Amino acid sequence: MAILKGTRLYRFVPVSDALEEEAFLNAAVQEFEGEPVRVMLAEHLVAIMLKVGRLKDCLRAQMFFSQEAVDPDLLLDIINRHGLERQWADFQAKGLQ
């Protein structure tokens, strides 16, 4: 639990599977307006985008790649551990990576 601008915050992003739980548990702790907040790693966010697979998610994932914000080795490790190889192949086939 944290307090942000006088409001108590709990884990407000529901965790629905092992990938999201891993993303939450490995989130970096950053400071926002003097309060600690957890920020998911770019690689976990991209893996979640691939899992969801909507066009807007694929385009957002592509933005992470174009800004060189993703460690490819870490992303591939996450993809393999969470069974997202098909989604990764589909993403690559679209030429978005």
C-alpha positions as CSV (number, residue, x, y, z in Angstrom):
1,M,0.0,0.0,0.0
2,A,1.2,3.5,-0.8
3,I,-0.3,7.0,-0.4
4,L,-0.3,9.3,-3.4
5,K,-1.7,12.8,-3.0
6,G,-3.5,11.7,0.1
7,T,-5.1,8.7,-1.5
8,R,-4.3,5.2,-0.4
9,L,-3.2,3.0,-3.3
10,Y,-3.3,-0.8,-3.2
11,R,-2.3,-3.1,-6.0
12,F,-4.7,-1.5,-8.4
13,V,-3.6,-3.5,-11.5
14,P,-5.2,-6.9,-11.1
15,V,-2.8,-9.8,-11.8
16,S,-4.6,-12.4,-14.0
17,D,-1.8,-14.9,-14.9
18,A,1.8,-15.9,-14.2
19,L,3.3,-13.3,-16.7
20,E,1.5,-10.4,-15.0
21,E,2.4,-11.7,-11.5
22,E,6.1,-11.9,-12.6
23,A,5.9,-8.4,-14.1
24,F,4.5,-7.1,-10.8
25,L,7.0,-8.8,-8.6
26,N,9.9,-7.7,-10.8
27,A,8.8,-4.1,-11.2
28,A,11.4,-1.5,-10.4
29,V,10.6,0.8,-7.5
30,Q,10.7,4.5,-8.6
31,E,9.8,7.6,-6.8
32,F,6.8,9.7,-8.0
33,E,6.1,12.9,-6.2
34,G,8.0,11.7,-3.2
35,E,6.2,8.3,-3.0
36,P,7.6,4.9,-4.1
37,V,5.7,3.3,-7.0
38,R,6.4,0.1,-8.9
39,V,7.1,0.4,-12.6
40,M,7.0,-2.7,-14.7
41,L,10.0,-3.5,-16.9
42,A,9.6,-2.7,-20.6
43,E,10.2,-6.3,-21.5
44,H,7.3,-7.4,-19.3
45,L,5.1,-4.7,-20.8
46,V,6.0,-5.8,-24.4
47,A,5.3,-9.5,-23.5
48,I,1.9,-8.5,-22.1
49,M,1.2,-6.5,-25.3
50,L,2.1,-9.6,-27.4
51,K,-0.1,-11.8,-25.3
52,V,-3.1,-9.5,-25.7
53,G,-2.4,-9.1,-29.4
54,R,-4.6,-6.2,-30.4
55,L,-3.4,-4.0,-33.2
56,K,-2.9,-1.1,-30.8
57,D,-0.8,-3.3,-28.5
58,C,1.4,-4.4,-31.4
59,L,1.9,-0.8,-32.4
60,R,2.8,0.2,-28.8
61,A,5.2,-2.8,-28.7
62,Q,6.8,-1.6,-31.9
63,M,7.3,1.9,-30.3
64,F,9.3,0.2,-27.5
65,F,11.5,-1.4,-30.1
66,S,11.9,1.8,-32.2
67,Q,13.1,3.6,-29.0
68,E,15.5,0.8,-28.2
69,A,13.8,0.5,-24.8
70,V,13.8,-3.4,-24.8
71,D,16.5,-5.8,-24.0
72,P,16.0,-8.5,-26.7
73,D,17.6,-11.3,-24.7
74,L,15.4,-10.6,-21.6
75,L,12.3,-10.3,-23.7
76,L,13.0,-13.6,-25.5
77,D,13.5,-15.3,-22.1
78,I,10.1,-14.0,-20.9
79,I,8.5,-15.0,-24.1
80,N,9.8,-18.6,-23.9
81,R,9.0,-19.0,-20.2
82,H,5.4,-17.9,-20.7
83,G,4.7,-19.7,-24.0
84,L,4.3,-16.7,-26.2
85,E,6.4,-18.0,-29.1
86,R,3.5,-18.0,-31.5
87,Q,2.6,-14.4,-30.6
88,W,6.2,-13.4,-31.0
89,A,6.4,-15.1,-34.4
90,D,3.1,-13.4,-35.5
91,F,4.5,-10.0,-34.4
92,Q,7.8,-10.6,-36.3
93,A,5.8,-11.7,-39.4
94,K,4.1,-8.3,-39.4
95,G,7.4,-6.6,-39.7
96,L,6.8,-4.6,-36.5
97,Q,10.0,-5.6,-34.7
